[in-house]
Each structure stands twice: as C-alpha cells, then as structure tokens.
Amino acid sequence: MAIPTTAGTAAEVTINYVITDEEKRRKFVCVDPHDIPQVAFI
C-alpha cells in the first residue's frame, strides 16, 4: 500500500524512492522493480 505525500509526482507508483534517516541526516535513493505497491490511495 502506498499513500502519496507530494501531490502530482506519481511517486507512489514508480520503482524509485528515497528513504530519509533524519537522525543521521542522510538520504538513500532506492530503485527496485519489485517495490511497486499493488494498491495506491490517492
């Protein structure tokens, strides 16, 4: 399941995503075709 946080980007239905570690102030860019959600609530 995915819920968009930024309107109009379609990020909830792509294979690209960013994980943010706010404590360490780091961002990790991830790309995986297996991580596309089956359901996205818009």
C-alpha positions as CSV (number, residue, x, y, z in Angstrom):
1,M,0.0,0.0,0.0
2,A,1.3,3.5,-0.8
3,I,0.0,6.9,0.2
4,P,1.4,9.9,-1.7
5,T,3.0,12.7,0.3
6,T,3.6,15.2,-2.5
7,A,0.7,16.0,-4.9
8,G,1.2,15.4,-8.6
9,T,4.5,13.5,-8.6
10,A,3.1,9.9,-9.1
11,A,5.9,8.8,-6.8
12,E,3.6,6.2,-5.2
13,V,3.6,4.1,-8.4
14,T,7.2,4.2,-9.5
15,I,10.2,1.9,-8.8
16,N,12.2,4.8,-7.4
17,Y,12.0,6.0,-3.9
18,V,14.0,7.8,-1.2
19,I,14.4,6.7,2.4
20,T,15.4,9.6,4.8
21,D,17.3,9.0,8.0
22,E,16.6,12.3,9.8
23,E,18.7,11.4,12.8
24,K,21.8,10.9,10.7
25,R,20.8,13.5,8.2
26,R,21.2,11.1,5.3
27,K,19.1,10.1,2.3
28,F,19.2,6.8,0.4
29,V,18.0,6.5,-3.2
30,C,16.5,3.1,-4.0
31,V,15.4,1.6,-7.3
32,D,13.7,-1.8,-7.3
33,P,11.0,-3.0,-9.7
34,H,9.7,-5.4,-7.0
35,D,8.8,-2.5,-4.7
36,I,5.8,-1.2,-6.7
37,P,2.7,-1.3,-4.5
38,Q,-0.3,-3.2,-5.6
39,V,-2.6,-0.5,-4.2
40,A,-2.1,3.3,-4.0
41,F,-4.6,5.5,-2.2
42,I,-4.8,8.9,-3.9
